[in-house]
Amino acid sequence: MHTIDMDLVEMTLDVMKYTIDRISNVTPELGSPKKEEDLLRIVGETITPEGIGGENAFQLFRDVLVKATVPIDHPRHLAFVPAAPTRAAIMFDLVTSASSIHGAYWMEGAGGIFCENQAMKWLVSLTKLPEGAFGVFTSGGTAANLSALVTAREEWRETYPECAKERGLLLASTGAHSSISSMAKVMDADIQLIESDNEYMCGKELQEAISKLNEKDRKRLFAVVATGGTTNAGIIDELDSIAEVCKKENIWFHVDCAYGGGALAANSVRHLFNGIEQADSITIDPHKWLFSPYDCGAVIYKDLELAKKAHSQKGAYLEIFKDEGAQGFNPADYQIQLTRRLRGMPLWFSLAMHGTNKYKEAIERGIELAKLAEQKVKSNENLELVRPSSLSVVLFKRNGWSAEDYRDWTYKNHREGFALVTPSLWKGESVIRFCFINPDTTEKDIDMILETLN
Ligand SMILES: *Cc1c(COP(=O)(O)O)cnc(C)c1O
């Protein structure tokens, strides 16, 4: 099964040809989902005792199955948070696989971890955290948030041993991503969401919420989560005033920038993140706005040692990694995963190839596209802008439309292979949401989508 024969060489060429075609195709077909029974009817059972043959399996994938997926890098995919991995990063994802490197410990992965750490050094520099801060790549924002919050919880229990058996309590703004509540559940912690008068949370509101906690809850409070770019609307909490409150109250300050983190590199909006340099931990998803292929998140800590205390795994067969000869940075020590892919390597290669200036330009382009869309919405009498664009998100309404109209419009565009744009909710009402990531999206793409709303 692992030996090389001519068939495999030919297969490899086929696969490489597909890959090259796909990488160079900037407008891949926008596939649509099919029912599982329909797919099964077309391709048949694929796992059999004798195997169906590589060529056959690959053909089924290329001709049928991939067409039942939506390419996230399509320039008219503006739903959720799309992605647009650079060609360089995708190529290097293949290299990462082919190199078979274990990314948990320096002893085995040194050269690859070196690459990841080079990319991480740049990410950390964007945050302006003090000397000594560092981070590690994770499977995504959810895992990064969990890793950070577990570190916060362990530090809280260490500081207040009388709380060793207490459930922790988290405070976050209402705009916090669903993964925060979800990870609180995993940690068996409680979460309270703070309603804001404005569209973002500020220190004053946080202070009020803390003051309202009873003595027991105040003791259980172990972290505050602010959001650096809400996923729904691109809104950034007032990080500097929140940081001050956390410092005064001695509470862990986590900033979730899974979506917005790329914008730390954009000079036009960097000031909106002031205060992030005081965070105890930060989440950034390179697979969102830093053009990495799935999956790649990052968690950054002001004090890396606290993460190590929380996450370093112990086991008889792991002891060798802590040995003198293996000294170096062990990614397994700073997040929830042990065996791990070197998922920061594609980002490293792409950054090394293009330079950080190109990244800044590509991120600024997303912000520009949002502004452009905002102007077009404003000047279209059928449409109503809901709020000014923020980062790369624009929310607006089609006059007279109900929730069903938005849904039908979404399905129609998707079915026709034209675009994927999904509705969202804003203050309880249905809206259309554009989220721009792909710098190859054009003004014409925006015009074409808006025309379907006339
Ligand atoms: C997307 C997102 C997450 C979750 O990240 P995954 O990579 O999907 O796990 C968390 N927080 C925010 C603000 C996000 O936008």
PDBQT file of the ligand as one rigid body, heavy atoms in Angstrom, charges set to zero:
ROOT
HETATM    1  C1  LIG A 501     -15.190  32.546  13.456  1.00  0.00    +0.000 C 
HETATM    2  C2  LIG A 501     -15.070  33.049  14.826  1.00  0.00    +0.000 A 
HETATM    3  C3  LIG A 501     -14.801  32.169  15.898  1.00  0.00    +0.000 A 
HETATM    4  C4  LIG A 501     -14.723  30.690  15.700  1.00  0.00    +0.000 C 
HETATM    5  O1  LIG A 501     -13.577  30.364  14.965  1.00  0.00    +0.000 OA
HETATM    6  P1  LIG A 501     -13.467  28.959  14.207  1.00  0.00    +0.000 P 
HETATM    7  O2  LIG A 501     -12.176  29.116  13.474  1.00  0.00    +0.000 OA
HETATM    8  O3  LIG A 501     -14.658  28.851  13.317  1.00  0.00    +0.000 OA
HETATM    9  O4  LIG A 501     -13.418  27.902  15.239  1.00  0.00    +0.000 OA
HETATM   10  C5  LIG A 501     -14.652  32.713  17.146  1.00  0.00    +0.000 A 
HETATM   11  N1  LIG A 501     -14.767  34.041  17.358  1.00  0.00    +0.000 NA
HETATM   12  C6  LIG A 501     -15.021  34.907  16.364  1.00  0.00    +0.000 A 
HETATM   13  C7  LIG A 501     -15.134  36.375  16.676  1.00  0.00    +0.000 C 
HETATM   14  C8  LIG A 501     -15.181  34.437  15.061  1.00  0.00    +0.000 A 
HETATM   15  O5  LIG A 501     -15.430  35.307  14.075  1.00  0.00    +0.000 OA
ENDROOT
TORSDOF 0
